[in-house]
Amino acid sequence: MFGTRLISGIVLMIVTVAVMVLGGDVLFWTVAVISLIGLFELYRTVGIHKSFMGYVAYLGSLCFDLLILFSKESGITHLIIGLLMLFLIIYVLAYPRYNSEHVTMAFFGIFYVTVMLSYIYRVRMLEDGHLLVWLIFIGAWGSDTCAYCVGMLIGKHHLPAKLSALSPKKSIEGCIGGVAGAALLGFLYALLVKNGIAGVQNPELIFAIIGGASSVISQLGDWTASAIKRNHNIKDYGHLIPGHGGILDRFDSIIFTAPIVYFLAELL
């Protein structure tokens, strides 16, 4: 099991590096496809993954991404409102095929998966985005690795009961180690690339702040995905990535870190 997980992780990292370096249309379509798969996995938890409502959501997800690609931000609000109205119309006309949870999950999924993941592409398209985009992965996967190592070495105190129910193997020391580790990785990364960052004063401090803040958010993202799985009595969202589960199992923290990196990069 460990060998399978390790090999899958290495392959995933190689693909990630290649896609991020290439950027542009390659990154756009990769994120769009990942969003569609993520939606499919999420909708499967409530049984609408192969329904008409689900197909409308997949089309809406693709339309949202195309609006981002062609810089038609003004059309996003209209699309979101239109999708909500369509979901409600389908809900009424197909009654009792769907219930209110189906409508809620269909609409929620567009934001939780498609909108949040679109910030990977948005960060990459910023000025110096080819360097900034790696902060997303430092705050998510880097944080996760640091938290795991610290938790294994010195983790003794369990999380509060409610959080422990979602992540029974995690410790307070591990969570703190994840934040500190991501901040340190951000600082070290800034030392490596600071000459390529234009118009940024003290990038070491800024990258450390983004790394630490992203770690906090990424852990919340991990708990969010776990809570949804617990609510629907499933262990993993899928089996697409051997040893890791589905897209949402591997990208649950990325979903949260991508927007926060974008907002902090714009702010700082």
Secondary structure by P-SEA (a helix, b strand, c coil): caaaaaaaaaaaaaaaaaaaaaccaaaaaaaaaaaaaaaaaaaaaccccccaaaaaaaaaaaaaaaaaaaccccaaaaaaaaaaaaaaaaaaaacccccaaaaaaaaaaaaacccccaaaaaaaacccccccccccccccaaaaaaaaaaaaccccccccaaaaaacccccaaaaaaaaaaaaaaaaaaaaacccccccccaaaaaaaaaaaaaaaaaaaaaaaaaaaaaaaccccccccccccccccccccccccaaaaaaaaaaac
